[in-house]
Amino acid sequence: MQLTNLGKSELRISPIGIGGMSLRGGAIKNNIEILQQAVETGINFFDTADLYERGMNEDLLGQALAPYRDRVVLATKVGNQWRSDGSTWDWKASKPYIIKNVESSLSRLKTDRIDLYQLHGGTIDDPTDEIIEAFEHLVKAGHIRYYGISSIRPNVIEQYVRKSNIVSVMMQYNLLDRRPESVFPLLQKHNISVISRGGLTQGLLVDKPIDRYLQLTSGEVGHANRNVEKLATQLNVSKTQVLLGYALSGGVVDTIALGIRTLAQLKELKEILYTLRPLTEEERGELERGVRMLHYNEHLV
């Protein structure tokens, strides 16, 4: 397995990372074992958010990964605040809020510096300049090493590319959702990495019953599934490996944040990790053949 730099940063990350959001509920001992075994497997990128389980997900990662802190890259997100009644959350993207809340994330993650601090969303109406000031302040203060955004909105992404020093954009990207490719050339030009989420298409192209996906019909998803099965057979690899290889071949995708819940799933990743490679253009073409490409219709530049 080869580590790669996350965009223009000095962070060296594994091609597969763990998204902490999937590790929820009361199985703390099991979740800690999954996280620690992931490190021993060679996975070193771990992503969470202060929003997940009202901070308890950060607590979990902090507890599990503290003994491995010098071996892992910790990423978390900020920008949403739970209401006092716990019913939902509100968007709170502002300079004071970001600067204030980093302290809580640092404490829960049991670290003195977050490797990648990400804006958890973003709209074109945000006070973008002051948000950037907040992240730059935290870099200079030594609380974070780098910052990025988690957004699928092209107009928001364009603003941060133009105005800030982001090193990454987290967005859903997979065979069924190729919409992010519209901003890939811009990100590639500025050496900004994509952290892919949803790389396994919610399991629809792996082991779950075929169903609709975004604007794609179940028939279209079924066609894509047959493409995946055919290529997996040709390459003598699993469907999971084909889909991960597809996401990594996007040109700007440096890691795929996966949600895993069991040690069995981690074992499968271990078997894939050291043979995983981006697909060739020809292999990508085989998967995409007959699969309708979706496009963003809102929040365009």
N, C-alpha and C positions, 0 to 999 in steps of 0.2 A: 504494500500500500504506500502511495506517495502522498505526502502532505503538500499543500499548495498555499500560497499567500492569499488571504482574503482581500481581493482588490488591490489597492495601492498601499495597504497596511503591511505591517510586519508580522501580523498574526498568521501562524502556520496552522492550517486546519485540515482535518480529515475529510474525505469526499462524502462521508455520511456522518451526520450529527444526530443528536437526540433532541426532540422537542418535548420539553417537560410537561406540556399541557395534557398529554395523554396519561400521565402518571398521577391520577387523582384518586381520592377516596381514602379509606382507612388502612389500606395495606402498606403501611409505612416500611416495615421490615423488608417486604418483597420489593418495593420500589427502590429502596436503598441498594439492595442487592443487584437489581437490574442496572442501576447507574454505575455502581462500582465495577461490575463485570464488564460494562461497556468500555470503561477506561482500560481495563486489562486486555480487552479485545483489540484496542488500538484506536477507538473512537475518542476524539478529544474536544469536539465542539458540542456545547450544551446550551440550549436556548430556553428561556422562560419569560415571564412578565409579572410585574407587580399586580396585575389584574387577576391572574389565575388563582382561583381559590382564595381571593383576598389576601394574597401574599404568602399563603402557606406553601405554594409550589416553589417559591424562592427559598423558603425555609428548608424544604425537602432537598433541593439541590445543594444548598449550603451545607447541610448536615452530611449528605452523602459524599460530596466532593472535596470537603475541607482537607482530608488526608492526601488528596491528589492535586492540590491547588496549583502546584508548579508544572503539572502535566496537562492541564485542561484550559480551554478558552471558554470563559463564561460570558454569555450574552443575555441581556434582559431588556425589557421595554417599559416605557413610561408614557403617560398622556391621558389615562382614564382613571376616574375616581368613583369608587362604589358609593352609592347613596347610603345614608345612615340606616335606613330600614332594610338594606340588602336586596332591594327589589331589582335594581339595575344599576348601571353606571352612567356617568356623564363625561363628556369630552372636556378635559381640563388642560389643554396644551397652552402653557404660558411659561415665561421665564421663571417667575417665582415658584410655580408649582414644580417644575422640573428640578430646579436646584434644591428645593426642600425635600423632595421625595427620593433623591438619590441616596440620602443618608439611611433611609429605611431599607432600601434595597441592599446597600452595602452591609448593613447589619444582618439582614436575613440570609444573605449569601455567604456570610462569614468571611469577608474579604475586605481588603483596604482599597481595592481598585477593580472596577468592572472593565473587562476587556472590550466589550462592544455594547454600547448603550443605544437603544433604538427608539425612535418616536413611534408609538403604537397606533398608527393611523395617519391622519392628516387631511386637511381640506384646503382648498384654494383661498378660503376666507380666514385662515389662521394668521396670527401675527408672526409670519415666517421669520422675519429678521430677528425678532427678539428670541424666538425659539432657538435659532442658530447661535445667537449670543450665549444662551444658556449652555448649550452643549460645548461651545468653545471655552467658556468659563470653567466647566467641569474638567475639560482636558488640561487646561493650564493649572488647575488646582490639584491635579493628580488623582482625581476621583474616578476618572474613566480614561481608557487608553484611546479609543476611537468611538465614533458614533455613526449611526445609519438610520434608515427609516424602514418601516414595515407598511407598505402601501401598494395598491394596484392602480392608483389614479395617475395617468400619464401627466396631467398638468401639475400635480403636486411633485411628482418625481422630477420633472423638468426644472421646477423652481429650486429644488434642493441641489440638483446637479450644477445649476448655474451659480448658485449663491453660497454653497457650503462646502465643507470638506468631508462629506459622507464617503464611507468606503464600501457601503453595501446597501442593497435594497432587498428586503424579504418580500416575496410574492408567490402566489400559487402559480406553479408551472408544471405541466405534464403533457402527455400525448393528447389528452382530450381538451386541455385548456392551454392553447398556444398564444393567447392574447398578449402576454407580456413581450412577445417577440417584436412588437411594435416599438418598444423602447430599448431593446437590446443594442442596436447600433449606437445610440446616445451613450449608454452605460459603458460599452466597450471602448468608445472614443476617449472616455475620461477614466478608464481603468477602475471602474466601480463594479463590484461583484454582485451577483444575484445569489441569494440564499433561497433555494427552492423549498416550498412547502407543498403538501398535497401531491408529492411525486408519484404516489401509488394509486392515484385516482379513487381514493376512498375505498380501495379494495375491489372496485368494479371490474378491473382488468386483471385481477389476481385470483380471488376465490369467492367473491360475493356474487349473488344473483345479478344478472344484467338488468340495468334499470336506466332511466333517463339521467343525464348529467348536464347541468346548466341548460343550454338551449339544444343540446343534442338529444335525439330520440333514442329509445331503447334499441331500435334497429341499427342506428348509427353506432351506438356503443358496442353492440354485438359484432358489427363488422370490424371495429377496431380491435376487439378481443380476439377475433380470428387472426388478424394480422400479427398480434403479439404472440399468440400460440404458435403460429407458423415460424416466426423468426426464432423463438425460443427453442423450437425443435431443431432448426437448422444449426444454431450455435451450440446446442446441447447444454443450455443453461436454463435457469428458472425464469418464469414470467416476471418475477420481482426484479431479477437482475437486468432483464431487457428494459423494463420501465425506468429503473435507476440510471442505466446507461444512456437512455434517451434523454432524461433530464440533464445529465452531465454534459451532453453533447450540444447543449444550447449555445455554447460559445462564451458565455459570461457567467455560467453557473459554476461556482466553486465548491458548494456543498449542498446536500439535501437534508433538511431537518425532518426526521421521521418520528412519528409518534408510535412508540411500542409499549405494550402493556404486560408482556410475559417474557420469561426467560427463553421459552421456545422460539419466540420471534427474534430475540437477540442471537440465539444460536444460528438461525438462518442467516442473519446479517453477517455473523462472523465467517460463515462459509463463503459469503459473497465478497466481503471487504477486500480481500487480497487478490481477487481476480477481476474486480469491477473495472470497467473502462468505458469511456465515452463511445457511443456508436459511431460508425463511419457515416458519411453522407449517404452512401448507398443503403445502408441498414436503416437509417432514418427515413429514407424515401419509401422503403418497403412498409414501414409502420404507418406512415402518413397517407399511403395510397388509399383514396376513397374516403378519407376521414375529413369531414368538413372543418375548416379553420374558422374559429369564432373571432370576433373583433370587439374591442371596446366601443360602446356607443355613447358613453358619457365621460365627463371629466377629461376631454381631449385637450391637447395643447393648442 
